[in-house]
Amino acid sequence: MKYLIDPAKKQYKANLHCHSVLSDGHKTPEELKKMYKDAGYSILAITDHERPTQHQALAEKDFIMLTGYECYIRPHPEGLYDPYAKEVHLNLFAKDPMNIKMICFDDHYCRYLKRDNALDTVVPAGQPERRSFSADYINHYIRTARENGYLVTYNHPYWSMEEEKDILSYEGIFSLEICNYNSYLVNHLEYAGALYDKMLCAGKRIFCHGVDDNHNVYPVGDPNCDSFGAFTVIMPDTFTYDGVMDAMEKGQMYASMGPEFKEISIDGNKLHIECSEVSHIFAYVGSKKPCFLHARPSEVLTGADFEIHENARYVRISVQDAQGRWADTRGFFPDELA
């Protein structure tokens, strides 16, 4: 038997996409740390736009602050925002908490550093250059980020307006934002389960995670508040910065908007799932018809057992509760399940 979610491993709640007053957020890093810790989170990444910053002074023994930032690649040569144009946003997570290198520095994208007269804090990595909105350049950017100690994610795919073929052409992304709550709150379309399955079917060994992408224009409790709507559960071997980064890099995590996985195991072709109360359970395998189980009206499910076909391309488990909130594991490929 092999555990895909080991019940013996402690689960830590994380928000891996967050903005402060250092870019276009409305709370200070100190306020964000307190807000998430008070809400039961153990890990926070403040990923301000084009502003790599380490917040290790806010870290505590029971609360880890990940270092990283969000970058843009846009079609306009001046890096200007166009609500009707495609663009790519990537989150970069530093394996070393003190790594604040800015990848492929382009001052057209540094409005917040310029606003605060902070351009002299930039630690450039790779050649300073004018960014080009092309698959070749985006792959070059991702490769340069990886070479300089970052894990790279692809952010809010619906909001980015790219075609699936474009997203599938990128190499080196370690995880997809399967739910970006800030965008989901606005459009209720920023749940990318179908896209993630297409990536897995194409053989992409990529993970998935959920994030708030919160800017806190509205206060907590307001129906428009973009905090606490989607998160990532990380299961490190040790609760340290290195341990969390290692777990992320190995895919020891799952995405959620609320439901929790308690145990997932596979023994031969027998898949066993235990979870919090949900209404629907799916095991996607890369075929036209996944395994599925639906609760009767007024009833709930807390688990399921499925037989996985020997030709399954991969296995990933997805559940949805009565409030319509999803939770999703990454895809596990046959060589991982052997």
Disulfide bonds with the S-S distance in Angstrom:
none
